[in-house]
Amino acid sequence: MKRITYLIVIGMLLVLTACSNEKSGDSIEVIKFADAGWDSIRVHNSIAQVIIEEGYGYKTEVVNGTTAATMQALEQGDINVYMEVWTDNVKDVYEKAVEKGKIEKLSTNFADNSQGLYVPTYVIKGDAERGIEAVAPDLKTVQDLEKYPEIFQDPEDSSKGRIVGAPSSWVVSEQLETKLVTYDLDKKFNYLAPGSDAAIVADLAGAYTKGEPWVGYYWSPTWVTASYDLTLLEDNPYEEKAWDNDRSTEFPPNDVVVAVHKDLPAQAKDVVDFLSKYETSNAMTEQALKYMGEHETEPMETAKWWMKEHEDVWTAWVPEDVADKVKAALK
């Protein structure tokens, strides 16, 4: 009798354990967001965090890392939400993860973005108010840079110009290096891959303040492109085969999407429903980033300001009762 009772108890424990495990797979207490190192993803993270915490009652966290590391973490479920997947910059990784069913695209955050090599507009047009003369009035395209290495002189190598590239850990950095070789610009320019986005901005800001020539990689939407008068150099129209072969075109169209780990729809369906409606634009994102730059605010403070400015936008993403809770928290 004791043995039968013992077996029954053990059996009940196994059933309870199994039920517990099954429940943990379909529930979540903390929703983790990816921070891959740039300001716009931090602002969009913060907007979503405010809505999820105040409107839906979940806790949230942010996980920092490189693009490669955070994408891997999303696949593995160590990160739940990625508010800005620049799909073409991580094309192979993203598409394979979607095909394998490890991650799901929920919405397109914005698709009207741009990236490439920029120069301060005064380099081409001058700036009468600042007393700056145009030093490269015929500069229009990336290929035209071959005429002006002395204008963009490398401070550490006077025999060549310098192009400031993307951070070395970003996929786009390798793409840029290939582009420079394709256009033979590597013969007249040194390519500098900074360690971070902040390093690019510091280099640009230093040159811009002095009214000096500068050429380097950047992208929009950012507070940089919203705050500084920059010109994106033209390139050959995008053509997939040419781009894949030697990067001899402009950067491909790049949908910036909201993606989640495959388990999140079962763990937090209400949050997934909200994120499926999340949509902004280049202009709206740059507005937030310009505010953050001018007022030196943190992403969360910027997000709350943006939400007050665009209440009609984000309230359309959520049910009325959720919107009311969030609006009350923002007061």
C-alpha positions as a Python dict, from the first residue, in 0.01 Angstrom:
ca = {
    (1, 'M'): (0, 0, 0),
    (2, 'K'): (282, 238, 91),
    (3, 'R'): (450, 160, -242),
    (4, 'I'): (130, 235, -435),
    (5, 'T'): (86, 565, -247),
    (6, 'Y'): (450, 654, -319),
    (7, 'L'): (407, 585, -691),
    (8, 'I'): (89, 795, -699),
    (9, 'V'): (270, 1087, -532),
    (10, 'I'): (560, 1060, -775),
    (11, 'G'): (320, 1048, -1066),
    (12, 'M'): (138, 1357, -946),
    (13, 'L'): (468, 1544, -908),
    (14, 'L'): (567, 1453, -1264),
    (15, 'V'): (232, 1579, -1398),
    (16, 'L'): (263, 1904, -1201),
    (17, 'T'): (619, 1954, -1326),
    (18, 'A'): (511, 1896, -1684),
    (19, 'C'): (224, 2139, -1646),
    (20, 'S'): (456, 2394, -1490),
    (21, 'N'): (703, 2361, -1777),
    (22, 'E'): (429, 2394, -2035),
    (23, 'K'): (296, 2707, -1866),
    (24, 'S'): (639, 2871, -1851),
    (25, 'G'): (672, 2821, -2225),
    (26, 'D'): (346, 3009, -2288),
    (27, 'S'): (390, 3296, -2045),
    (28, 'I'): (640, 3573, -1989),
    (29, 'E'): (707, 3820, -1711),
    (30, 'V'): (985, 4033, -1860),
    (31, 'I'): (992, 4133, -2228),
    (32, 'K'): (1346, 4199, -2345),
    (33, 'F'): (1434, 4448, -2620),
    (34, 'A'): (1746, 4465, -2837),
    (35, 'D'): (1970, 4772, -2822),
    (36, 'A'): (2216, 4731, -3109),
    (37, 'G'): (2386, 5065, -3050),
    (38, 'W'): (2208, 5352, -3226),
    (39, 'D'): (1973, 5623, -3104),
    (40, 'S'): (1663, 5556, -3313),
    (41, 'I'): (1632, 5196, -3192),
    (42, 'R'): (1665, 5325, -2835),
    (43, 'V'): (1383, 5574, -2885),
    (44, 'H'): (1155, 5314, -3045),
    (45, 'N'): (1241, 5071, -2766),
    (46, 'S'): (1139, 5335, -2513),
    (47, 'I'): (809, 5413, -2687),
    (48, 'A'): (720, 5044, -2692),
    (49, 'Q'): (836, 4996, -2332),
    (50, 'V'): (613, 5276, -2203),
    (51, 'I'): (311, 5128, -2379),
    (52, 'I'): (386, 4770, -2272),
    (53, 'E'): (461, 4855, -1908),
    (54, 'E'): (189, 5113, -1848),
    (55, 'G'): (-75, 4974, -2082),
    (56, 'Y'): (-28, 4600, -2057),
    (57, 'G'): (144, 4553, -1722),
    (58, 'Y'): (453, 4362, -1833),
    (59, 'K'): (804, 4439, -1715),
    (60, 'T'): (1063, 4522, -1978),
    (61, 'E'): (1440, 4519, -2008),
    (62, 'V'): (1694, 4623, -2271),
    (63, 'V'): (1980, 4398, -2382),
    (64, 'N'): (2283, 4574, -2530),
    (65, 'G'): (2511, 4427, -2795),
    (66, 'T'): (2633, 4443, -3152),
    (67, 'T'): (2393, 4383, -3440),
    (68, 'A'): (2527, 4029, -3484),
    (69, 'A'): (2504, 3947, -3114),
    (70, 'T'): (2153, 4087, -3068),
    (71, 'M'): (2020, 3915, -3381),
    (72, 'Q'): (2157, 3586, -3251),
    (73, 'A'): (1998, 3651, -2914),
    (74, 'L'): (1665, 3718, -3085),
    (75, 'E'): (1686, 3385, -3265),
    (76, 'Q'): (1765, 3205, -2941),
    (77, 'G'): (1491, 3377, -2741),
    (78, 'D'): (1726, 3564, -2509),
    (79, 'I'): (1577, 3877, -2667),
    (80, 'N'): (1205, 3896, -2741),
    (81, 'V'): (1164, 4215, -2947),
    (82, 'Y'): (1377, 4392, -3208),
    (83, 'M'): (1225, 4731, -3294),
    (84, 'E'): (1460, 4814, -3583),
    (85, 'V'): (1584, 4525, -3795),
    (86, 'W'): (1751, 4690, -4095),
    (87, 'T'): (1663, 4392, -4308),
    (88, 'D'): (1902, 4439, -4597),
    (89, 'N'): (2199, 4511, -4372),
    (90, 'V'): (2149, 4169, -4211),
    (91, 'K'): (1979, 4006, -4508),
    (92, 'D'): (2120, 3653, -4486),
    (93, 'V'): (2082, 3623, -4109),
    (94, 'Y'): (1734, 3776, -4108),
    (95, 'E'): (1594, 3576, -4398),
    (96, 'K'): (1732, 3244, -4270),
    (97, 'A'): (1590, 3309, -3923),
    (98, 'V'): (1248, 3387, -4069),
    (99, 'E'): (1258, 3080, -4297),
    (100, 'K'): (1347, 2856, -4004),
    (101, 'G'): (1061, 3002, -3804),
    (102, 'K'): (1290, 3135, -3530),
    (103, 'I'): (1172, 3493, -3562),
    (104, 'E'): (861, 3663, -3697),
    (105, 'K'): (823, 3998, -3871),
    (106, 'L'): (531, 4188, -3719),
    (107, 'S'): (534, 4522, -3899),
    (108, 'T'): (743, 4770, -4095),
    (109, 'N'): (849, 5045, -3856),
    (110, 'F'): (957, 5270, -4145),
    (111, 'A'): (1078, 5217, -4503),
    (112, 'D'): (1160, 5571, -4620),
    (113, 'N'): (1518, 5569, -4493),
    (114, 'S'): (1853, 5625, -4663),
    (115, 'Q'): (2218, 5546, -4605),
    (116, 'G'): (2549, 5604, -4778),
    (117, 'L'): (2830, 5857, -4796),
    (118, 'Y'): (2746, 6212, -4688),
    (119, 'V'): (2929, 6544, -4701),
    (120, 'P'): (2836, 6873, -4531),
    (121, 'T'): (2638, 7069, -4789),
    (122, 'Y'): (2877, 7365, -4753),
    (123, 'V'): (3146, 7152, -4921),
    (124, 'I'): (2941, 7169, -5243),
    (125, 'K'): (2746, 7494, -5207),
    (126, 'G'): (2941, 7693, -4950),
    (127, 'D'): (2777, 7880, -4662),
    (128, 'A'): (2766, 8258, -4696),
    (129, 'E'): (2649, 8311, -4339),
    (130, 'R'): (2952, 8128, -4203),
    (131, 'G'): (3189, 8265, -4464),
    (132, 'I'): (3258, 7920, -4608),
    (133, 'E'): (3336, 7887, -4979),
    (134, 'A'): (3245, 7580, -5182),
    (135, 'V'): (3556, 7365, -5224),
    (136, 'A'): (3400, 7089, -5436),
    (137, 'P'): (3116, 7247, -5636),
    (138, 'D'): (3109, 6963, -5890),
    (139, 'L'): (3087, 6687, -5630),
    (140, 'K'): (2764, 6498, -5688),
    (141, 'T'): (2836, 6126, -5681),
    (142, 'V'): (3043, 5877, -5486),
    (143, 'Q'): (3257, 5824, -5797),
    (144, 'D'): (3328, 6200, -5811),
    (145, 'L'): (3528, 6168, -5490),
    (146, 'E'): (3825, 6053, -5697),
    (147, 'K'): (3873, 6419, -5801),
    (148, 'Y'): (3900, 6545, -5444),
    (149, 'P'): (4133, 6339, -5225),
    (150, 'E'): (4327, 6651, -5127),
    (151, 'I'): (4005, 6820, -5013),
    (152, 'F'): (3930, 6534, -4771),
    (153, 'Q'): (4292, 6484, -4669),
    (154, 'D'): (4368, 6214, -4416),
    (155, 'P'): (4520, 6394, -4113),
    (156, 'E'): (4751, 6098, -4058),
    (157, 'D'): (4850, 6043, -4424),
    (158, 'S'): (4873, 6357, -4637),
    (159, 'S'): (4922, 6150, -4954),
    (160, 'K'): (4560, 6033, -4946),
    (161, 'G'): (4212, 6144, -4859),
    (162, 'R'): (4009, 5984, -4583),
    (163, 'I'): (3660, 5838, -4590),
    (164, 'V'): (3504, 5773, -4252),
    (165, 'G'): (3317, 5444, -4273),
    (166, 'A'): (3072, 5253, -4060),
    (167, 'P'): (3177, 5088, -3732),
    (168, 'S'): (3386, 4780, -3804),
    (169, 'S'): (3135, 4545, -3638),
    (170, 'W'): (2855, 4651, -3876),
    (171, 'V'): (2787, 4457, -4196),
    (172, 'V'): (2771, 4783, -4390),
    (173, 'S'): (3137, 4853, -4316),
    (174, 'E'): (3247, 4558, -4529),
    (175, 'Q'): (3004, 4665, -4801),
    (176, 'L'): (3154, 5014, -4807),
    (177, 'E'): (3509, 4882, -4829),
    (178, 'T'): (3411, 4671, -5129),
    (179, 'K'): (3242, 4972, -5291),
    (180, 'L'): (3558, 5181, -5257),
    (181, 'V'): (3766, 4909, -5421),
    (182, 'T'): (3511, 4874, -5702),
    (183, 'Y'): (3531, 5247, -5774),
    (184, 'D'): (3913, 5250, -5734),
    (185, 'L'): (3874, 5501, -5454),
    (186, 'D'): (4101, 5290, -5233),
    (187, 'K'): (4393, 5413, -5445),
    (188, 'K'): (4332, 5773, -5339),
    (189, 'F'): (4156, 5736, -5005),
    (190, 'N'): (4216, 5557, -4679),
    (191, 'Y'): (3910, 5394, -4525),
    (192, 'L'): (3861, 5449, -4152),
    (193, 'A'): (3624, 5212, -3972),
    (194, 'P'): (3550, 5375, -3633),
    (195, 'G'): (3479, 5173, -3325),
    (196, 'S'): (3131, 5314, -3277),
    (197, 'D'): (2858, 5542, -3406),
    (198, 'A'): (2965, 5799, -3146),
    (199, 'A'): (3311, 5811, -3302),
    (200, 'I'): (3162, 5898, -3643),
    (201, 'V'): (2951, 6174, -3492),
    (202, 'A'): (3245, 6318, -3299),
    (203, 'D'): (3457, 6329, -3614),
    (204, 'L'): (3178, 6490, -3817),
    (205, 'A'): (3090, 6740, -3545),
    (206, 'G'): (3452, 6847, -3512),
    (207, 'A'): (3482, 6915, -3885),
    (208, 'Y'): (3137, 7076, -3913),
    (209, 'T'): (3201, 7320, -3628),
    (210, 'K'): (3520, 7436, -3802),
    (211, 'G'): (3359, 7442, -4146),
    (212, 'E'): (3605, 7186, -4276),
    (213, 'P'): (3547, 6924, -4548),
    (214, 'W'): (3433, 6581, -4431),
    (215, 'V'): (3307, 6271, -4607),
    (216, 'G'): (3175, 5961, -4438),
    (217, 'Y'): (2903, 5707, -4384),
    (218, 'Y'): (2578, 5786, -4213),
    (219, 'W'): (2213, 5700, -4238),
    (220, 'S'): (1871, 5849, -4189),
    (221, 'P'): (1670, 5876, -3971),
    (222, 'T'): (1912, 6011, -3711),
    (223, 'W'): (1944, 6327, -3507),
    (224, 'V'): (2266, 6388, -3703),
    (225, 'T'): (2094, 6405, -4043),
    (226, 'A'): (1810, 6602, -3886),
    (227, 'S'): (2040, 6857, -3720),
    (228, 'Y'): (2327, 6902, -3967),
    (229, 'D'): (2290, 7022, -4326),
    (230, 'L'): (2430, 6719, -4508),
    (231, 'T'): (2412, 6597, -4867),
    (232, 'L'): (2393, 6230, -4953),
    (233, 'L'): (2622, 6161, -5249),
    (234, 'E'): (2444, 6001, -5542),
    (235, 'D'): (2532, 5655, -5667),
    (236, 'N'): (2429, 5425, -5951),
    (237, 'P'): (2062, 5324, -5926),
    (238, 'Y'): (2013, 5010, -5723),
    (239, 'E'): (2032, 4687, -5920),
    (240, 'E'): (2036, 4363, -5726),
    (241, 'K'): (2292, 4168, -5932),
    (242, 'A'): (2538, 4457, -5945),
    (243, 'W'): (2500, 4521, -5573),
    (244, 'D'): (2552, 4156, -5485),
    (245, 'N'): (2851, 4134, -5719),
    (246, 'D'): (3060, 4437, -5622),
    (247, 'R'): (2840, 4696, -5440),
    (248, 'S'): (2848, 4920, -5748),
    (249, 'T'): (2509, 5080, -5685),
    (250, 'E'): (2334, 5280, -5419),
    (251, 'F'): (2235, 5088, -5108),
    (252, 'P'): (1931, 4863, -5153),
    (253, 'P'): (1588, 4966, -5031),
    (254, 'N'): (1590, 4878, -4664),
    (255, 'D'): (1268, 4801, -4483),
    (256, 'V'): (1323, 4856, -4113),
    (257, 'V'): (1097, 4606, -3941),
    (258, 'V'): (973, 4511, -3597),
    (259, 'A'): (1056, 4145, -3538),
    (260, 'V'): (1002, 3913, -3242),
    (261, 'H'): (1114, 3572, -3126),
    (262, 'K'): (883, 3294, -3239),
    (263, 'D'): (751, 3225, -2887),
    (264, 'L'): (629, 3577, -2811),
    (265, 'P'): (290, 3546, -2988),
    (266, 'A'): (199, 3265, -2747),
    (267, 'Q'): (360, 3435, -2447),
    (268, 'A'): (212, 3782, -2492),
    (269, 'K'): (-50, 3793, -2767),
    (270, 'D'): (-173, 4135, -2660),
    (271, 'V'): (176, 4283, -2695),
    (272, 'V'): (222, 4117, -3034),
    (273, 'D'): (-111, 4260, -3152),
    (274, 'F'): (14, 4607, -3053),
    (275, 'L'): (354, 4565, -3218),
    (276, 'S'): (188, 4437, -3536),
    (277, 'K'): (37, 4786, -3575),
    (278, 'Y'): (355, 4977, -3488),
    (279, 'E'): (441, 5208, -3778),
    (280, 'T'): (621, 5542, -3793),
    (281, 'S'): (826, 5718, -4061),
    (282, 'N'): (1166, 5867, -4130),
    (283, 'A'): (1031, 6217, -4055),
    (284, 'M'): (866, 6123, -3725),
    (285, 'T'): (1175, 5936, -3608),
    (286, 'E'): (1406, 6222, -3703),
    (287, 'Q'): (1180, 6465, -3517),
    (288, 'A'): (1234, 6265, -3199),
    (289, 'L'): (1607, 6236, -3259),
    (290, 'K'): (1644, 6607, -3331),
    (291, 'Y'): (1465, 6684, -3004),
    (292, 'M'): (1694, 6445, -2820),
    (293, 'G'): (2004, 6606, -2968),
    (294, 'E'): (1895, 6965, -2910),
    (295, 'H'): (1768, 6910, -2556),
    (296, 'E'): (2025, 6643, -2457),
    (297, 'T'): (1752, 6412, -2330),
    (298, 'E'): (1770, 6039, -2270),
    (299, 'P'): (1578, 5802, -2502),
    (300, 'M'): (1300, 5742, -2247),
    (301, 'E'): (1240, 6114, -2190),
    (302, 'T'): (1249, 6167, -2566),
    (303, 'A'): (999, 5886, -2618),
    (304, 'K'): (753, 6040, -2372),
    (305, 'W'): (785, 6380, -2541),
    (306, 'W'): (726, 6218, -2880),
    (307, 'M'): (421, 6031, -2752),
    (308, 'K'): (266, 6354, -2629),
    (309, 'E'): (334, 6516, -2967),
    (310, 'H'): (192, 6222, -3162),
    (311, 'E'): (-88, 6090, -2944),
    (312, 'D'): (-302, 6033, -3254),
    (313, 'V'): (-38, 5799, -3395),
    (314, 'W'): (38, 5562, -3109),
    (315, 'T'): (-317, 5547, -2972),
    (316, 'A'): (-421, 5389, -3303),
    (317, 'W'): (-191, 5095, -3225),
    (318, 'V'): (-369, 4990, -2905),
    (319, 'P'): (-721, 4937, -2763),
    (320, 'E'): (-886, 5238, -2602),
    (321, 'D'): (-849, 5109, -2246),
    (322, 'V'): (-476, 5056, -2296),
    (323, 'A'): (-438, 5403, -2447),
    (324, 'D'): (-616, 5555, -2147),
    (325, 'K'): (-375, 5388, -1903),
    (326, 'V'): (-74, 5508, -2098),
    (327, 'K'): (-205, 5862, -2133),
    (328, 'A'): (-265, 5877, -1759),
    (329, 'A'): (93, 5763, -1695),
    (330, 'L'): (232, 6028, -1928),
    (331, 'K'): (68, 6317, -1739),
}
